[in-house]
Amino acid sequence: MQTALRTTASMILLVAAQVSAEPAVSMVCKATHTLGCESATCSTEGPEETGSIPVGFELSTVSGRGNLCTYTYCRDFVLVPLPGDSLDDALKKLSGFTLSEKRGSTGDDLERPAVDYQLSISEDRRRFFLGNLVDGGFVGWAGTCTTTR
């Protein structure tokens, strides 16, 4: 019995050391500009009123899980790697797609596909781009991020 308890305690300490070796970082990002592209022509716009555009998300750089809030809904999501990348690659590059649950959506947003947006975060983790294809063009948001532990 004591041997089993010691083994279990050792395993718990080993797992705790492994988890604490990976820095648990959460990113909080807010949109500051909208982006729109048709063919090769792109344009950006700041918010009409002072402040930021009501689009933001949080992302854990360890699990790849987060929460995305747009004008009309909030959804939990998980970062899905781009084709050819692994999840580790996506978390290192902080680039991929958001695969979200439907809950929290309203109206027409319930019919949107589960893969919502392509997400790319800069290497310094201070800027992001989040967008998707709409009516033959590419639209989305860009903004700033902060990290917390």
MIRO-206851 format. One record per residue (C-alpha): x, y, z; residue in three letters. Coordinates in pm, 1 decimal. Each point is the difference from the previous one (the first is absolute). Layout:
% MIRO-206851
fido c1 = X	c2 = Y	c3 = Z	lumlo = ALA
...
END
This chain:
% MIRO-206851
fido c1 = 0.0	c2 = 0.0	c3 = 0.0	lumlo = MET
fido c1 = 277.1	c2 = 243.6	c3 = 92.5	lumlo = GLN
fido c1 = 185.8	c2 = -85.4	c3 = -319.1	lumlo = THR
fido c1 = -310.6	c2 = 79.7	c3 = -203.6	lumlo = ALA
fido c1 = -42.1	c2 = 332.9	c3 = 182.9	lumlo = LEU
fido c1 = 365.7	c2 = 91.8	c3 = -57.3	lumlo = ARG
fido c1 = -26.9	c2 = -90.0	c3 = -368.0	lumlo = THR
fido c1 = -317.4	c2 = 207.8	c3 = -35.0	lumlo = THR
fido c1 = 159.8	c2 = 296.0	c3 = 181.2	lumlo = ALA
fido c1 = 307.0	c2 = -24.2	c3 = -224.8	lumlo = SER
fido c1 = -220.0	c2 = -2.6	c3 = -309.8	lumlo = MET
fido c1 = -192.0	c2 = 306.5	c3 = 121.2	lumlo = ILE
fido c1 = 324.1	c2 = 188.8	c3 = 62.4	lumlo = LEU
fido c1 = 133.1	c2 = -102.1	c3 = -342.7	lumlo = LEU
fido c1 = -317.5	c2 = 115.4	c3 = -174.7	lumlo = VAL
fido c1 = -2.4	c2 = 326.2	c3 = 198.5	lumlo = ALA
fido c1 = 362.9	c2 = 65.5	c3 = -98.6	lumlo = ALA
fido c1 = -83.1	c2 = -69.1	c3 = -365.9	lumlo = GLN
fido c1 = -301.7	c2 = 233.8	c3 = 5.3	lumlo = VAL
fido c1 = 190.4	c2 = 276.7	c3 = 177.7	lumlo = SER
fido c1 = 279.6	c2 = -28.7	c3 = -260.5	lumlo = ALA
fido c1 = -243.5	c2 = 117.1	c3 = -268.9	lumlo = GLU
fido c1 = -82.2	c2 = 366.6	c3 = 52.4	lumlo = PRO
fido c1 = -377.3	c2 = 39.8	c3 = 13.8	lumlo = ALA
fido c1 = -57.8	c2 = 318.0	c3 = -197.2	lumlo = VAL
fido c1 = -335.7	c2 = 145.2	c3 = -93.4	lumlo = SER
fido c1 = -30.7	c2 = 260.1	c3 = -270.4	lumlo = MET
fido c1 = -271.6	c2 = 264.1	c3 = 1.2	lumlo = VAL
fido c1 = -50.7	c2 = 172.2	c3 = -335.3	lumlo = CYS
fido c1 = -223.2	c2 = 286.6	c3 = -112.6	lumlo = LYS
fido c1 = -66.7	c2 = 116.3	c3 = -355.0	lumlo = ALA
fido c1 = 104.3	c2 = 353.2	c3 = -91.1	lumlo = THR
fido c1 = -60.4	c2 = -9.6	c3 = -377.7	lumlo = HIS
fido c1 = -225.9	c2 = -177.2	c3 = -245.4	lumlo = THR
fido c1 = 156.4	c2 = -140.5	c3 = -315.0	lumlo = LEU
fido c1 = -157.1	c2 = -75.4	c3 = -335.2	lumlo = GLY
fido c1 = 151.6	c2 = -146.9	c3 = -316.7	lumlo = CYS
fido c1 = -146.8	c2 = -47.2	c3 = -344.9	lumlo = GLU
fido c1 = 243.7	c2 = -165.9	c3 = -240.7	lumlo = SER
fido c1 = 338.1	c2 = 160.3	c3 = 73.4	lumlo = ALA
fido c1 = -144.2	c2 = 326.1	c3 = 136.2	lumlo = THR
fido c1 = -21.9	c2 = 29.6	c3 = 378.1	lumlo = CYS
fido c1 = -111.5	c2 = 285.3	c3 = 223.5	lumlo = SER
fido c1 = -10.5	c2 = 64.9	c3 = 374.6	lumlo = THR
fido c1 = -225.8	c2 = 214.3	c3 = 214.7	lumlo = GLU
fido c1 = 19.7	c2 = 101.5	c3 = 363.3	lumlo = GLY
fido c1 = -304.5	c2 = 3.3	c3 = 225.1	lumlo = PRO
fido c1 = -269.6	c2 = 254.4	c3 = -78.1	lumlo = GLU
fido c1 = -10.9	c2 = 106.9	c3 = 361.7	lumlo = GLU
fido c1 = 285.8	c2 = 42.9	c3 = 243.1	lumlo = THR
fido c1 = 110.8	c2 = -330.5	c3 = 143.9	lumlo = GLY
fido c1 = 41.1	c2 = -342.6	c3 = -146.0	lumlo = SER
fido c1 = -214.5	c2 = -209.1	c3 = -227.8	lumlo = ILE
fido c1 = -215.5	c2 = -246.6	c3 = 197.7	lumlo = PRO
fido c1 = 197.0	c2 = -309.5	c3 = -104.2	lumlo = VAL
fido c1 = 237.6	c2 = -175.7	c3 = 230.5	lumlo = GLY
fido c1 = 125.6	c2 = -335.0	c3 = 112.9	lumlo = PHE
fido c1 = 200.5	c2 = -179.5	c3 = 263.5	lumlo = GLU
fido c1 = 236.5	c2 = -287.8	c3 = -78.9	lumlo = LEU
fido c1 = 208.9	c2 = -235.4	c3 = 213.9	lumlo = SER
fido c1 = 338.3	c2 = -55.8	c3 = -164.9	lumlo = THR
fido c1 = 29.3	c2 = -337.5	c3 = 174.7	lumlo = VAL
fido c1 = -334.8	c2 = -162.8	c3 = -81.3	lumlo = SER
fido c1 = -99.4	c2 = 193.6	c3 = -313.6	lumlo = GLY
fido c1 = -344.8	c2 = 59.0	c3 = 151.6	lumlo = ARG
fido c1 = -164.7	c2 = 337.7	c3 = 19.0	lumlo = GLY
fido c1 = -310.1	c2 = 213.2	c3 = -21.6	lumlo = ASN
fido c1 = -90.4	c2 = 223.6	c3 = -294.2	lumlo = LEU
fido c1 = -255.0	c2 = 281.7	c3 = 24.8	lumlo = CYS
fido c1 = -122.2	c2 = 191.4	c3 = -305.4	lumlo = THR
fido c1 = -281.6	c2 = 247.7	c3 = -54.5	lumlo = TYR
fido c1 = -275.3	c2 = -258.4	c3 = 37.6	lumlo = THR
fido c1 = 135.6	c2 = -300.0	c3 = 188.5	lumlo = TYR
fido c1 = 262.8	c2 = -154.6	c3 = 224.2	lumlo = CYS
fido c1 = 131.7	c2 = -349.6	c3 = -65.8	lumlo = ARG
fido c1 = 250.3	c2 = -231.9	c3 = 161.2	lumlo = ASP
fido c1 = 257.8	c2 = -116.6	c3 = -253.7	lumlo = PHE
fido c1 = 309.5	c2 = -209.2	c3 = -43.8	lumlo = VAL
fido c1 = 288.4	c2 = 97.0	c3 = -228.0	lumlo = LEU
fido c1 = 18.1	c2 = -246.2	c3 = -289.7	lumlo = VAL
fido c1 = 328.7	c2 = -26.0	c3 = -193.2	lumlo = PRO
fido c1 = 28.1	c2 = 112.2	c3 = -360.1	lumlo = LEU
fido c1 = 25.6	c2 = -292.2	c3 = -246.3	lumlo = PRO
fido c1 = 338.1	c2 = -170.8	c3 = 38.9	lumlo = GLY
fido c1 = 61.9	c2 = 133.9	c3 = 352.2	lumlo = ASP
fido c1 = -35.3	c2 = -181.7	c3 = 330.8	lumlo = SER
fido c1 = -170.0	c2 = 150.5	c3 = 304.9	lumlo = LEU
fido c1 = 345.9	c2 = 68.4	c3 = 145.1	lumlo = ASP
fido c1 = 88.6	c2 = 189.3	c3 = -321.0	lumlo = ASP
fido c1 = -320.1	c2 = 203.8	c3 = 27.0	lumlo = ALA
fido c1 = 72.2	c2 = 86.5	c3 = 363.4	lumlo = LEU
fido c1 = 362.4	c2 = 96.0	c3 = -76.7	lumlo = LYS
fido c1 = -104.0	c2 = 218.5	c3 = -294.9	lumlo = LYS
fido c1 = -332.8	c2 = 102.5	c3 = 159.7	lumlo = LEU
fido c1 = -161.8	c2 = -42.4	c3 = -337.2	lumlo = SER
fido c1 = -286.4	c2 = -218.6	c3 = -116.3	lumlo = GLY
fido c1 = -377.7	c2 = -8.3	c3 = -8.4	lumlo = PHE
fido c1 = -251.2	c2 = 42.8	c3 = 279.9	lumlo = THR
fido c1 = -226.4	c2 = -302.3	c3 = 32.0	lumlo = LEU
fido c1 = -289.6	c2 = 100.3	c3 = 221.4	lumlo = SER
fido c1 = -311.1	c2 = -128.2	c3 = 160.3	lumlo = GLU
fido c1 = -331.9	c2 = 144.6	c3 = -116.7	lumlo = LYS
fido c1 = -126.5	c2 = 99.9	c3 = 342.6	lumlo = ARG
fido c1 = -34.2	c2 = 369.9	c3 = 61.9	lumlo = GLY
fido c1 = -81.8	c2 = 75.8	c3 = -361.7	lumlo = SER
fido c1 = -310.8	c2 = 183.8	c3 = -107.7	lumlo = THR
fido c1 = -203.6	c2 = 27.3	c3 = -318.8	lumlo = GLY
fido c1 = 188.1	c2 = -57.5	c3 = -325.6	lumlo = ASP
fido c1 = 320.3	c2 = -76.4	c3 = 189.6	lumlo = ASP
fido c1 = -141.1	c2 = -340.4	c3 = 95.0	lumlo = LEU
fido c1 = 41.6	c2 = -103.9	c3 = -364.8	lumlo = GLU
fido c1 = 368.1	c2 = 95.0	c3 = -20.6	lumlo = ARG
fido c1 = 243.1	c2 = -289.0	c3 = -39.0	lumlo = PRO
fido c1 = 187.1	c2 = -126.1	c3 = 306.4	lumlo = ALA
fido c1 = 332.6	c2 = 121.6	c3 = -142.7	lumlo = VAL
fido c1 = -52.9	c2 = 371.2	c3 = 36.2	lumlo = ASP
fido c1 = 315.2	c2 = 202.6	c3 = -45.0	lumlo = TYR
fido c1 = 362.9	c2 = -21.0	c3 = -96.3	lumlo = GLN
fido c1 = 211.4	c2 = 129.3	c3 = 287.4	lumlo = LEU
fido c1 = 358.1	c2 = 123.6	c3 = -10.7	lumlo = SER
fido c1 = 183.2	c2 = 158.6	c3 = 292.5	lumlo = ILE
fido c1 = 333.0	c2 = 179.7	c3 = -42.3	lumlo = SER
fido c1 = 321.2	c2 = -156.0	c3 = 131.9	lumlo = GLU
fido c1 = 23.7	c2 = 262.0	c3 = 274.1	lumlo = ASP
fido c1 = -361.5	c2 = -82.7	c3 = 101.9	lumlo = ARG
fido c1 = -105.8	c2 = 364.9	c3 = -18.2	lumlo = ARG
fido c1 = -207.6	c2 = 2.6	c3 = -320.9	lumlo = ARG
fido c1 = -253.5	c2 = -229.2	c3 = -163.3	lumlo = PHE
fido c1 = -197.2	c2 = -49.2	c3 = -317.4	lumlo = PHE
fido c1 = -331.2	c2 = -187.5	c3 = 1.9	lumlo = LEU
fido c1 = -209.3	c2 = -38.1	c3 = -313.1	lumlo = GLY
fido c1 = -206.9	c2 = -216.4	c3 = -233.1	lumlo = ASN
fido c1 = -141.4	c2 = -24.0	c3 = -351.9	lumlo = LEU
fido c1 = -325.0	c2 = 187.1	c3 = -56.8	lumlo = VAL
fido c1 = -175.3	c2 = 46.3	c3 = -336.2	lumlo = ASP
fido c1 = 315.6	c2 = -69.2	c3 = -201.3	lumlo = GLY
fido c1 = 216.6	c2 = 238.8	c3 = 204.3	lumlo = GLY
fido c1 = 203.0	c2 = -25.1	c3 = 318.8	lumlo = PHE
fido c1 = -113.9	c2 = 202.9	c3 = 300.9	lumlo = VAL
fido c1 = 117.9	c2 = 13.0	c3 = 354.8	lumlo = GLY
fido c1 = 159.0	c2 = 193.5	c3 = 279.9	lumlo = TRP
fido c1 = 345.8	c2 = 96.1	c3 = 120.0	lumlo = ALA
fido c1 = 95.4	c2 = 117.5	c3 = 343.5	lumlo = GLY
fido c1 = 221.0	c2 = -24.7	c3 = 302.3	lumlo = THR
fido c1 = 63.7	c2 = -270.3	c3 = 258.3	lumlo = CYS
fido c1 = 129.7	c2 = -16.9	c3 = 354.3	lumlo = THR
fido c1 = 121.1	c2 = -308.9	c3 = 181.9	lumlo = THR
fido c1 = -67.1	c2 = -105.4	c3 = 356.4	lumlo = THR
fido c1 = 131.2	c2 = -294.9	c3 = 198.9	lumlo = ARG
END
